[in-house]
Amino acid sequence: ILIDTDMVHPTDLVIDFYQNYRVYWTDEKKESIESMNYDGTDRIVIAHIGIHAPHSLDIFGSHLYWINRENRSLYTIEKFGRGISTLVIDKLELPLFVRIYYPLKQIQSVSNPCATANCSHLCVLKPLNQYECLCPFNTTIQEDSRTCNARMYMII
């Protein structure tokens, strides 16, 4: 547990893996966005006044983005706690979550052994960076441990 004080109703949490290694979260009841270091130190309030009902939160570059469910809007603010919040999109149809997808934001260091496993049907991950090829019902795995073949039945 990094923090267990002065939190009322946290609704989302994001981690900045790329720039300043901080944890950010929204608290809907306190109407705030807060941040701290990975070890729980240096807790700060990023935004408090004028961000009614912050719900979903994401980070991109030097900015935080969040959804305000009360007025169905997307807002942004500089993640270092300087500046004021800015409206990005107003009157969204059903804003529940904000997630930013960008190639450099995706974790690149994770290897996927299934990517080169060449399983004929289904590859599942196993512990220690291992994989296993699986077969559908009424098929069997062959000696190569990758190919599925239909079972041969003899009608008598």
JOCORNOR-V204244 format. One record per residue. N is the residue number from 1. RES is the residue in one small letter. D_LAST is the distance of its C-alpha to the last C-alpha in Angstrom with 1 decimal. Layout:
n=N res=RES d_last=D_LAST
n=N res=RES d_last=D_LAST
This chain:
n=1 res=i d_last=65.3
n=2 res=l d_last=67.7
n=3 res=i d_last=69.6
n=4 res=d d_last=69.9
n=5 res=t d_last=73.3
n=6 res=d d_last=74.6
n=7 res=m d_last=71.2
n=8 res=v d_last=70.6
n=9 res=h d_last=67.6
n=10 res=p d_last=66.0
n=11 res=t d_last=63.6
n=12 res=d d_last=62.5
n=13 res=l d_last=62.9
n=14 res=v d_last=62.9
n=15 res=i d_last=63.6
n=16 res=d d_last=65.6
n=17 res=f d_last=64.0
n=18 res=y d_last=65.9
n=19 res=q d_last=69.6
n=20 res=n d_last=71.3
n=21 res=y d_last=68.5
n=22 res=r d_last=69.1
n=23 res=v d_last=67.1
n=24 res=y d_last=67.9
n=25 res=w d_last=67.1
n=26 res=t d_last=68.0
n=27 res=d d_last=69.3
n=28 res=e d_last=69.2
n=29 res=k d_last=71.6
n=30 res=k d_last=74.1
n=31 res=e d_last=73.7
n=32 res=s d_last=73.7
n=33 res=i d_last=72.0
n=34 res=e d_last=72.6
n=35 res=s d_last=71.9
n=36 res=m d_last=72.1
n=37 res=n d_last=71.3
n=38 res=y d_last=68.0
n=39 res=d d_last=69.8
n=40 res=g d_last=71.2
n=41 res=t d_last=74.7
n=42 res=d d_last=76.8
n=43 res=r d_last=75.6
n=44 res=i d_last=77.1
n=45 res=v d_last=76.9
n=46 res=i d_last=76.0
n=47 res=a d_last=76.6
n=48 res=h d_last=77.7
n=49 res=i d_last=80.0
n=50 res=g d_last=78.7
n=51 res=i d_last=74.9
n=52 res=h d_last=73.9
n=53 res=a d_last=70.4
n=54 res=p d_last=69.0
n=55 res=h d_last=65.2
n=56 res=s d_last=63.0
n=57 res=l d_last=64.4
n=58 res=d d_last=63.6
n=59 res=i d_last=65.6
n=60 res=f d_last=66.2
n=61 res=g d_last=69.0
n=62 res=s d_last=72.1
n=63 res=h d_last=71.2
n=64 res=l d_last=69.3
n=65 res=y d_last=67.7
n=66 res=w d_last=67.0
n=67 res=i d_last=66.1
n=68 res=n d_last=68.6
n=69 res=r d_last=66.6
n=70 res=e d_last=69.8
n=71 res=n d_last=70.9
n=72 res=r d_last=67.6
n=73 res=s d_last=68.9
n=74 res=l d_last=68.2
n=75 res=y d_last=71.0
n=76 res=t d_last=71.8
n=77 res=i d_last=74.3
n=78 res=e d_last=75.3
n=79 res=k d_last=73.4
n=80 res=f d_last=76.5
n=81 res=g d_last=78.1
n=82 res=r d_last=80.7
n=83 res=g d_last=81.1
n=84 res=i d_last=80.0
n=85 res=s d_last=76.8
n=86 res=t d_last=76.1
n=87 res=l d_last=74.1
n=88 res=v d_last=71.4
n=89 res=i d_last=69.6
n=90 res=d d_last=70.7
n=91 res=k d_last=69.0
n=92 res=l d_last=65.3
n=93 res=e d_last=62.8
n=94 res=l d_last=60.9
n=95 res=p d_last=61.9
n=96 res=l d_last=59.9
n=97 res=f d_last=59.5
n=98 res=v d_last=61.0
n=99 res=r d_last=59.1
n=100 res=i d_last=60.5
n=101 res=y d_last=58.1
n=102 res=y d_last=59.7
n=103 res=p d_last=58.2
n=104 res=l d_last=60.9
n=105 res=k d_last=60.3
n=106 res=q d_last=56.7
n=107 res=i d_last=56.1
n=108 res=q d_last=55.6
n=109 res=s d_last=55.4
n=110 res=v d_last=51.9
n=111 res=s d_last=49.3
n=112 res=n d_last=45.7
n=113 res=p d_last=43.3
n=114 res=c d_last=40.5
n=115 res=a d_last=42.8
n=116 res=t d_last=41.9
n=117 res=a d_last=38.5
n=118 res=n d_last=36.5
n=119 res=c d_last=33.5
n=120 res=s d_last=30.9
n=121 res=h d_last=30.5
n=122 res=l d_last=32.7
n=123 res=c d_last=35.4
n=124 res=v d_last=37.0
n=125 res=l d_last=40.3
n=126 res=k d_last=40.8
n=127 res=p d_last=44.0
n=128 res=l d_last=46.3
n=129 res=n d_last=45.5
n=130 res=q d_last=41.9
n=131 res=y d_last=38.8
n=132 res=e d_last=35.0
n=133 res=c d_last=32.4
n=134 res=l d_last=29.7
n=135 res=c d_last=26.5
n=136 res=p d_last=25.2
n=137 res=f d_last=22.4
n=138 res=n d_last=18.9
n=139 res=t d_last=20.6
n=140 res=t d_last=21.8
n=141 res=i d_last=25.2
n=142 res=q d_last=25.4
n=143 res=e d_last=27.7
n=144 res=d d_last=30.6
n=145 res=s d_last=30.6
n=146 res=r d_last=31.1
n=147 res=t d_last=28.2
n=148 res=c d_last=25.1
n=149 res=n d_last=21.8
n=150 res=a d_last=18.7
n=151 res=r d_last=15.9
n=152 res=m d_last=13.0
n=153 res=y d_last=9.6
n=154 res=m d_last=6.3
n=155 res=i d_last=3.8
n=156 res=i d_last=0.0
